[in-house]
Amino acid sequence: MKQYIWNVLLGLDQFLSVLTGGDPDETVSSRVGKASAAGSRIGRVLEICLDGVFGAGHCRTSIEADEGGQRVARY
């Protein structure tokens, strides 16, 4: 049951990324981490918010370097 809940939450995370123009296999945290690292202001603001909820460094450690090639929009 625990794995099922984790899979559902991950699917919702990736769905939110797609709804905002992201790659269908990349999480919001990965996109935000990449945007912040690239110097995006909104990326930095979102990183502060997500890191505040999930712990310091969450977005940067969530970066999926091999994902993002199918995104439509950037933060």
PDB file as gemmi writes it, atoms N, CA and C in Angstrom:
CRYST1    1.000    1.000    1.000  90.00  90.00  90.00 P 1                      
ATOM      1  N   MET A   1       0.820  -1.194   0.000  1.00  0.00           N  
ATOM      2  CA  MET A   1       0.000   0.000   0.000  1.00  0.00           C  
ATOM      3  C   MET A   1       0.863   1.256   0.000  1.00  0.00           C  
ATOM      4  N   LYS A   2       1.963   1.214   0.757  1.00  0.00           N  
ATOM      5  CA  LYS A   2       2.853   2.368   0.830  1.00  0.00           C  
ATOM      6  C   LYS A   2       3.431   2.708  -0.550  1.00  0.00           C  
ATOM      7  N   GLN A   3       3.854   1.689  -1.297  1.00  0.00           N  
ATOM      8  CA  GLN A   3       4.389   1.899  -2.642  1.00  0.00           C  
ATOM      9  C   GLN A   3       3.313   2.459  -3.567  1.00  0.00           C  
ATOM     10  N   TYR A   4       2.102   1.982  -3.435  1.00  0.00           N  
ATOM     11  CA  TYR A   4       0.989   2.472  -4.244  1.00  0.00           C  
ATOM     12  C   TYR A   4       0.773   3.973  -4.020  1.00  0.00           C  
ATOM     13  N   ILE A   5       0.752   4.389  -2.769  1.00  0.00           N  
ATOM     14  CA  ILE A   5       0.556   5.811  -2.444  1.00  0.00           C  
ATOM     15  C   ILE A   5       1.701   6.638  -3.014  1.00  0.00           C  
ATOM     16  N   TRP A   6       2.942   6.150  -2.852  1.00  0.00           N  
ATOM     17  CA  TRP A   6       4.102   6.858  -3.403  1.00  0.00           C  
ATOM     18  C   TRP A   6       3.969   7.009  -4.925  1.00  0.00           C  
ATOM     19  N   ASN A   7       3.574   5.935  -5.611  1.00  0.00           N  
ATOM     20  CA  ASN A   7       3.419   5.974  -7.070  1.00  0.00           C  
ATOM     21  C   ASN A   7       2.347   6.969  -7.488  1.00  0.00           C  
ATOM     22  N   VAL A   8       1.251   7.027  -6.762  1.00  0.00           N  
ATOM     23  CA  VAL A   8       0.178   7.979  -7.073  1.00  0.00           C  
ATOM     24  C   VAL A   8       0.675   9.410  -6.886  1.00  0.00           C  
ATOM     25  N   LEU A   9       1.376   9.670  -5.793  1.00  0.00           N  
ATOM     26  CA  LEU A   9       1.901  11.023  -5.547  1.00  0.00           C  
ATOM     27  C   LEU A   9       2.917  11.427  -6.611  1.00  0.00           C  
ATOM     28  N   LEU A  10       3.770  10.511  -7.016  1.00  0.00           N  
ATOM     29  CA  LEU A  10       4.738  10.788  -8.072  1.00  0.00           C  
ATOM     30  C   LEU A  10       4.030  11.078  -9.394  1.00  0.00           C  
ATOM     31  N   GLY A  11       3.002  10.295  -9.701  1.00  0.00           N  
ATOM     32  CA  GLY A  11       2.221  10.532 -10.911  1.00  0.00           C  
ATOM     33  C   GLY A  11       1.552  11.897 -10.902  1.00  0.00           C  
ATOM     34  N   LEU A  12       1.022  12.301  -9.756  1.00  0.00           N  
ATOM     35  CA  LEU A  12       0.404  13.623  -9.640  1.00  0.00           C  
ATOM     36  C   LEU A  12       1.435  14.733  -9.804  1.00  0.00           C  
ATOM     37  N   ASP A  13       2.612  14.526  -9.254  1.00  0.00           N  
ATOM     38  CA  ASP A  13       3.700  15.493  -9.380  1.00  0.00           C  
ATOM     39  C   ASP A  13       4.083  15.670 -10.852  1.00  0.00           C  
ATOM     40  N   GLN A  14       4.259  14.563 -11.543  1.00  0.00           N  
ATOM     41  CA  GLN A  14       4.617  14.621 -12.961  1.00  0.00           C  
ATOM     42  C   GLN A  14       3.466  15.218 -13.787  1.00  0.00           C  
ATOM     43  N   PHE A  15       2.236  14.934 -13.421  1.00  0.00           N  
ATOM     44  CA  PHE A  15       1.078  15.502 -14.112  1.00  0.00           C  
ATOM     45  C   PHE A  15       1.050  17.018 -13.947  1.00  0.00           C  
ATOM     46  N   LEU A  16       1.351  17.500 -12.751  1.00  0.00           N  
ATOM     47  CA  LEU A  16       1.410  18.942 -12.527  1.00  0.00           C  
ATOM     48  C   LEU A  16       2.507  19.565 -13.390  1.00  0.00           C  
ATOM     49  N   SER A  17       3.619  18.870 -13.519  1.00  0.00           N  
ATOM     50  CA  SER A  17       4.696  19.360 -14.374  1.00  0.00           C  
ATOM     51  C   SER A  17       4.222  19.465 -15.827  1.00  0.00           C  
ATOM     52  N   VAL A  18       3.494  18.467 -16.299  1.00  0.00           N  
ATOM     53  CA  VAL A  18       2.969  18.482 -17.671  1.00  0.00           C  
ATOM     54  C   VAL A  18       1.960  19.614 -17.846  1.00  0.00           C  
ATOM     55  N   LEU A  19       1.097  19.809 -16.868  1.00  0.00           N  
ATOM     56  CA  LEU A  19       0.100  20.879 -16.963  1.00  0.00           C  
ATOM     57  C   LEU A  19       0.738  22.260 -17.086  1.00  0.00           C  
ATOM     58  N   THR A  20       1.960  22.400 -16.570  1.00  0.00           N  
ATOM     59  CA  THR A  20       2.656  23.682 -16.641  1.00  0.00           C  
ATOM     60  C   THR A  20       3.705  23.698 -17.751  1.00  0.00           C  
ATOM     61  N   GLY A  21       3.585  22.770 -18.695  1.00  0.00           N  
ATOM     62  CA  GLY A  21       4.448  22.774 -19.868  1.00  0.00           C  
ATOM     63  C   GLY A  21       5.704  21.942 -19.767  1.00  0.00           C  
ATOM     64  N   GLY A  22       5.778  21.076 -18.776  1.00  0.00           N  
ATOM     65  CA  GLY A  22       6.990  20.289 -18.562  1.00  0.00           C  
ATOM     66  C   GLY A  22       7.004  18.943 -19.244  1.00  0.00           C  
ATOM     67  N   ASP A  23       8.134  18.298 -19.146  1.00  0.00           N  
ATOM     68  CA  ASP A  23       8.349  16.949 -19.658  1.00  0.00           C  
ATOM     69  C   ASP A  23       7.461  15.992 -18.864  1.00  0.00           C  
ATOM     70  N   PRO A  24       6.815  15.030 -19.526  1.00  0.00           N  
ATOM     71  CA  PRO A  24       5.913  14.126 -18.809  1.00  0.00           C  
ATOM     72  C   PRO A  24       6.604  13.182 -17.829  1.00  0.00           C  
ATOM     73  N   ASP A  25       7.918  13.084 -17.866  1.00  0.00           N  
ATOM     74  CA  ASP A  25       8.614  12.193 -16.950  1.00  0.00           C  
ATOM     75  C   ASP A  25       9.480  12.952 -15.947  1.00  0.00           C  
ATOM     76  N   GLU A  26       9.252  14.261 -15.827  1.00  0.00           N  
ATOM     77  CA  GLU A  26      10.057  15.065 -14.911  1.00  0.00           C  
ATOM     78  C   GLU A  26       9.168  15.646 -13.817  1.00  0.00           C  
ATOM     79  N   THR A  27       9.684  15.681 -12.599  1.00  0.00           N  
ATOM     80  CA  THR A  27       8.915  16.222 -11.480  1.00  0.00           C  
ATOM     81  C   THR A  27       9.031  17.742 -11.423  1.00  0.00           C  
ATOM     82  N   VAL A  28       8.110  18.338 -10.713  1.00  0.00           N  
ATOM     83  CA  VAL A  28       8.131  19.787 -10.512  1.00  0.00           C  
ATOM     84  C   VAL A  28       9.414  20.191  -9.792  1.00  0.00           C  
ATOM     85  N   SER A  29       9.820  19.427  -8.800  1.00  0.00           N  
ATOM     86  CA  SER A  29      11.029  19.756  -8.042  1.00  0.00           C  
ATOM     87  C   SER A  29      12.266  19.772  -8.934  1.00  0.00           C  
ATOM     88  N   SER A  30      12.359  18.838  -9.855  1.00  0.00           N  
ATOM     89  CA  SER A  30      13.483  18.809 -10.785  1.00  0.00           C  
ATOM     90  C   SER A  30      13.477  20.045 -11.676  1.00  0.00           C  
ATOM     91  N   ARG A  31      12.322  20.401 -12.206  1.00  0.00           N  
ATOM     92  CA  ARG A  31      12.219  21.592 -13.059  1.00  0.00           C  
ATOM     93  C   ARG A  31      12.586  22.853 -12.291  1.00  0.00           C  
ATOM     94  N   VAL A  32      12.100  22.948 -11.060  1.00  0.00           N  
ATOM     95  CA  VAL A  32      12.385  24.128 -10.238  1.00  0.00           C  
ATOM     96  C   VAL A  32      13.874  24.189  -9.902  1.00  0.00           C  
ATOM     97  N   GLY A  33      14.467  23.058  -9.563  1.00  0.00           N  
ATOM     98  CA  GLY A  33      15.901  23.026  -9.269  1.00  0.00           C  
ATOM     99  C   GLY A  33      16.734  23.474 -10.452  1.00  0.00           C  
ATOM    100  N   LYS A  34      16.380  23.003 -11.648  1.00  0.00           N  
ATOM    101  CA  LYS A  34      17.095  23.396 -12.867  1.00  0.00           C  
ATOM    102  C   LYS A  34      16.925  24.890 -13.128  1.00  0.00           C  
ATOM    103  N   ALA A  35      15.693  25.380 -12.986  1.00  0.00           N  
ATOM    104  CA  ALA A  35      15.428  26.799 -13.240  1.00  0.00           C  
ATOM    105  C   ALA A  35      16.196  27.681 -12.267  1.00  0.00           C  
ATOM    106  N   SER A  36      16.210  27.311 -11.013  1.00  0.00           N  
ATOM    107  CA  SER A  36      16.920  28.090 -10.006  1.00  0.00           C  
ATOM    108  C   SER A  36      18.424  28.081 -10.275  1.00  0.00           C  
ATOM    109  N   ALA A  37      18.960  26.917 -10.615  1.00  0.00           N  
ATOM    110  CA  ALA A  37      20.388  26.798 -10.905  1.00  0.00           C  
ATOM    111  C   ALA A  37      20.777  27.629 -12.127  1.00  0.00           C  
ATOM    112  N   ALA A  38      19.828  27.812 -13.050  1.00  0.00           N  
ATOM    113  CA  ALA A  38      20.080  28.596 -14.264  1.00  0.00           C  
ATOM    114  C   ALA A  38      19.916  30.095 -14.024  1.00  0.00           C  
ATOM    115  N   GLY A  39      19.485  30.462 -12.815  1.00  0.00           N  
ATOM    116  CA  GLY A  39      19.369  31.881 -12.480  1.00  0.00           C  
ATOM    117  C   GLY A  39      17.982  32.475 -12.606  1.00  0.00           C  
ATOM    118  N   SER A  40      16.977  31.652 -12.798  1.00  0.00           N  
ATOM    119  CA  SER A  40      15.600  32.137 -12.909  1.00  0.00           C  
ATOM    120  C   SER A  40      15.090  32.639 -11.560  1.00  0.00           C  
ATOM    121  N   ARG A  41      14.516  33.830 -11.556  1.00  0.00           N  
ATOM    122  CA  ARG A  41      13.967  34.377 -10.302  1.00  0.00           C  
ATOM    123  C   ARG A  41      12.795  33.564  -9.801  1.00  0.00           C  
ATOM    124  N   ILE A  42      11.876  33.243 -10.708  1.00  0.00           N  
ATOM    125  CA  ILE A  42      10.712  32.456 -10.272  1.00  0.00           C  
ATOM    126  C   ILE A  42      11.156  31.065  -9.829  1.00  0.00           C  
ATOM    127  N   GLY A  43      12.174  30.526 -10.488  1.00  0.00           N  
ATOM    128  CA  GLY A  43      12.725  29.243 -10.069  1.00  0.00           C  
ATOM    129  C   GLY A  43      13.267  29.313  -8.657  1.00  0.00           C  
ATOM    130  N   ARG A  44      13.941  30.408  -8.338  1.00  0.00           N  
ATOM    131  CA  ARG A  44      14.509  30.580  -6.987  1.00  0.00           C  
ATOM    132  C   ARG A  44      13.403  30.708  -5.939  1.00  0.00           C  
ATOM    133  N   VAL A  45      12.371  31.478  -6.266  1.00  0.00           N  
ATOM    134  CA  VAL A  45      11.253  31.651  -5.331  1.00  0.00           C  
ATOM    135  C   VAL A  45      10.558  30.311  -5.079  1.00  0.00           C  
ATOM    136  N   LEU A  46      10.290  29.574  -6.151  1.00  0.00           N  
ATOM    137  CA  LEU A  46       9.646  28.270  -5.999  1.00  0.00           C  
ATOM    138  C   LEU A  46      10.545  27.284  -5.249  1.00  0.00           C  
ATOM    139  N   GLU A  47      11.856  27.382  -5.484  1.00  0.00           N  
ATOM    140  CA  GLU A  47      12.794  26.516  -4.776  1.00  0.00           C  
ATOM    141  C   GLU A  47      12.756  26.783  -3.273  1.00  0.00           C  
ATOM    142  N   ILE A  48      12.726  28.029  -2.900  1.00  0.00           N  
ATOM    143  CA  ILE A  48      12.646  28.374  -1.474  1.00  0.00           C  
ATOM    144  C   ILE A  48      11.376  27.797  -0.858  1.00  0.00           C  
ATOM    145  N   CYS A  49      10.271  27.911  -1.583  1.00  0.00           N  
ATOM    146  CA  CYS A  49       8.991  27.380  -1.081  1.00  0.00           C  
ATOM    147  C   CYS A  49       9.026  25.858  -0.948  1.00  0.00           C  
ATOM    148  N   LEU A  50       9.455  25.173  -2.002  1.00  0.00           N  
ATOM    149  CA  LEU A  50       9.478  23.711  -1.963  1.00  0.00           C  
ATOM    150  C   LEU A  50      10.493  23.189  -0.954  1.00  0.00           C  
ATOM    151  N   ASP A  51      11.660  23.832  -0.888  1.00  0.00           N  
ATOM    152  CA  ASP A  51      12.657  23.409   0.093  1.00  0.00           C  
ATOM    153  C   ASP A  51      12.153  23.640   1.513  1.00  0.00           C  
ATOM    154  N   GLY A  52      11.336  24.673   1.696  1.00  0.00           N  
ATOM    155  CA  GLY A  52      10.757  24.931   3.012  1.00  0.00           C  
ATOM    156  C   GLY A  52       9.804  23.827   3.444  1.00  0.00           C  
ATOM    157  N   VAL A  53       9.121  23.230   2.485  1.00  0.00           N  
ATOM    158  CA  VAL A  53       8.171  22.154   2.779  1.00  0.00           C  
ATOM    159  C   VAL A  53       8.876  20.800   2.895  1.00  0.00           C  
ATOM    160  N   PHE A  54       9.785  20.516   1.950  1.00  0.00           N  
ATOM    161  CA  PHE A  54      10.377  19.179   1.859  1.00  0.00           C  
ATOM    162  C   PHE A  54      11.796  19.073   2.411  1.00  0.00           C  
ATOM    163  N   GLY A  55      12.371  20.186   2.834  1.00  0.00           N  
ATOM    164  CA  GLY A  55      13.713  20.158   3.414  1.00  0.00           C  
ATOM    165  C   GLY A  55      14.736  20.856   2.538  1.00  0.00           C  
ATOM    166  N   ALA A  56      15.725  21.419   3.183  1.00  0.00           N  
ATOM    167  CA  ALA A  56      16.768  22.172   2.488  1.00  0.00           C  
ATOM    168  C   ALA A  56      17.443  21.316   1.425  1.00  0.00           C  
ATOM    169  N   GLY A  57      17.620  21.882   0.251  1.00  0.00           N  
ATOM    170  CA  GLY A  57      18.304  21.191  -0.838  1.00  0.00           C  
ATOM    171  C   GLY A  57      17.441  20.227  -1.626  1.00  0.00           C  
ATOM    172  N   HIS A  58      16.155  20.147  -1.304  1.00  0.00           N  
ATOM    173  CA  HIS A  58      15.268  19.186  -1.965  1.00  0.00           C  
ATOM    174  C   HIS A  58      15.266  19.339  -3.487  1.00  0.00           C  
ATOM    175  N   CYS A  59      15.091  20.550  -3.965  1.00  0.00           N  
ATOM    176  CA  CYS A  59      14.972  20.764  -5.410  1.00  0.00           C  
ATOM    177  C   CYS A  59      16.274  20.440  -6.136  1.00  0.00           C  
ATOM    178  N   ARG A  60      17.396  20.848  -5.573  1.00  0.00           N  
ATOM    179  CA  ARG A  60      18.687  20.595  -6.231  1.00  0.00           C  
ATOM    180  C   ARG A  60      19.006  19.106  -6.266  1.00  0.00           C  
ATOM    181  N   THR A  61      18.646  18.378  -5.218  1.00  0.00           N  
ATOM    182  CA  THR A  61      18.913  16.932  -5.212  1.00  0.00           C  
ATOM    183  C   THR A  61      17.877  16.170  -6.035  1.00  0.00           C  
ATOM    184  N   SER A  62      16.784  16.830  -6.409  1.00  0.00           N  
ATOM    185  CA  SER A  62      15.747  16.198  -7.221  1.00  0.00           C  
ATOM    186  C   SER A  62      15.973  16.385  -8.714  1.00  0.00           C  
ATOM    187  N   ILE A  63      17.002  17.138  -9.085  1.00  0.00           N  
ATOM    188  CA  ILE A  63      17.255  17.394 -10.508  1.00  0.00           C  
ATOM    189  C   ILE A  63      17.508  16.082 -11.242  1.00  0.00           C  
ATOM    190  N   GLU A  64      16.749  15.899 -12.313  1.00  0.00           N  
ATOM    191  CA  GLU A  64      16.894  14.728 -13.173  1.00  0.00           C  
ATOM    192  C   GLU A  64      17.536  15.220 -14.477  1.00  0.00           C  
ATOM    193  N   ALA A  65      18.856  15.073 -14.567  1.00  0.00           N  
ATOM    194  CA  ALA A  65      19.590  15.614 -15.710  1.00  0.00           C  
ATOM    195  C   ALA A  65      19.153  15.000 -17.041  1.00  0.00           C  
ATOM    196  N   ASP A  66      18.692  13.760 -17.003  1.00  0.00           N  
ATOM    197  CA  ASP A  66      18.311  13.078 -18.236  1.00  0.00           C  
ATOM    198  C   ASP A  66      16.859  13.340 -18.634  1.00  0.00           C  
ATOM    199  N   GLU A  67      16.147  14.158 -17.891  1.00  0.00           N  
ATOM    200  CA  GLU A  67      14.750  14.475 -18.205  1.00  0.00           C  
ATOM    201  C   GLU A  67      14.622  15.948 -18.586  1.00  0.00           C  
ATOM    202  N   GLY A  68      13.556  16.285 -19.266  1.00  0.00           N  
ATOM    203  CA  GLY A  68      13.289  17.670 -19.611  1.00  0.00           C  
ATOM    204  C   GLY A  68      13.331  17.951 -21.104  1.00  0.00           C  
ATOM    205  N   GLY A  69      13.742  16.977 -21.879  1.00  0.00           N  
ATOM    206  CA  GLY A  69      13.858  17.175 -23.326  1.00  0.00           C  
ATOM    207  C   GLY A  69      12.525  17.358 -24.036  1.00  0.00           C  
ATOM    208  N   GLN A  70      11.433  16.938 -23.416  1.00  0.00           N  
ATOM    209  CA  GLN A  70      10.120  17.055 -24.055  1.00  0.00           C  
ATOM    210  C   GLN A  70       9.286  18.183 -23.477  1.00  0.00           C  
ATOM    211  N   ARG A  71       9.914  19.062 -22.723  1.00  0.00           N  
ATOM    212  CA  ARG A  71       9.140  20.165 -22.132  1.00  0.00           C  
ATOM    213  C   ARG A  71       8.723  21.164 -23.201  1.00  0.00           C  
ATOM    214  N   VAL A  72       7.662  21.881 -22.904  1.00  0.00           N  
ATOM    215  CA  VAL A  72       7.120  22.885 -23.808  1.00  0.00           C  
ATOM    216  C   VAL A  72       7.449  24.270 -23.314  1.00  0.00           C  
ATOM    217  N   ALA A  73       7.431  24.468 -22.001  1.00  0.00           N  
ATOM    218  CA  ALA A  73       7.666  25.777 -21.404  1.00  0.00           C  
ATOM    219  C   ALA A  73       8.702  25.675 -20.301  1.00  0.00           C  
ATOM    220  N   ARG A  74       9.280  26.808 -19.960  1.00  0.00           N  
ATOM    221  CA  ARG A  74      10.251  26.878 -18.864  1.00  0.00           C  
ATOM    222  C   ARG A  74       9.688  27.743 -17.764  1.00  0.00           C  
ATOM    223  N   TYR A  75      10.145  27.518 -16.521  1.00  0.00           N  
ATOM    224  CA  TYR A  75       9.740  28.391 -15.404  1.00  0.00           C  
ATOM    225  C   TYR A  75      10.473  29.682 -15.553  1.00  0.00           C  
TER     226      TYR A  75                                                      
END                                                                             
